[in-house]
Amino acid sequence: MRTWIAALAAAAACLAAPAQACGPYTVGLYEYSALYYRDAQGRWAGIDKDVVEELARRSGCKLRTSTESRVRIWALIAAGQMDMTVSALRTPERELLVEFIPYIESRQYVVLRPALAGALTTPAAFLADSKRRLIVVRGYAFTPTLEAWIATLRTQGRIDDAPDQPTALRIFKAGRGDAVVLSAHSLASARRADPAFASFVALSYAPQERSIGALALSRQRVPQPDRDRMRNAMDEMLRDGTMESIKRRHLGDLSETP
């Protein structure tokens, strides 16, 4: 009898025990078009902000956001001083540091001035015109074809680095640099916010490639059970339409076509 009572008491204690804590974890956010931006009242808003908040609610993990540059985010993750980030593109180097949980995809376009677009229709054509320069946001990753093209331009000294996307858009609009790479979402948002961007031409230098944005969770700082917990929550958000709802909230019905 005592053995049965003891077993029952132990089971009750297990049921009453609180779930294992998840976090707190620091999430690096960076300013990037509809993903993360300041609204008309100057408050931070965006797809990634809403994703982090919903992920925390569903997973039960405590997630604390920090706004940084993309370069600093990856430096902090590499140094073991940040736990995760958002809308990250997969690269072999990053795979060593983080586990990726995909949640958003797009295409990447090379945006040019109309006078140049007719002659610079391919990466090879752009490379062949040695006077042409490309604006790139420091710390961003690109699809394989664009990565190789940008690497070649960099060896030729033809890359102008911007610290963030708003700066890249400003200097391109001002006439510095001949082209800038934008995702379809960023291009659509830029055209909605600034009529000047309607006159620029967007070309797909890699039409068969899509960029897949993912949560990136530090392998060093986030234990596997917590990574699984957040992956399950994200899978649920994708299945039940929550991700599509979040995207529409910030993008409306903006098309991905250039």
Buried (B, 14 or more C-beta within 10 A) or exposed (E): EEEEEEEEEEEEEEEEEEEEEBBEBBBBBBBBBBBBBEEEEEEBBBBBBBBBEBBBEBBBBEBEBBEBBBBBBBBBBBEEEBBBBBBBBBBEEBEEBBBBBBBBBBBBBBBBBEEBBEEBBEBEBBBEEEEBBBBBBBBBBBBEBBBEBBEBBEEEEBBBBBBBBBBBBEBBBEEEBBBBBBBBBBBBBBBBEEEEBEEBBBBBBBEEBBBBBBBBBBBEBBEEEBBEBBBEBBEBBBEEEBBEEBBEEBBEEBEBEB
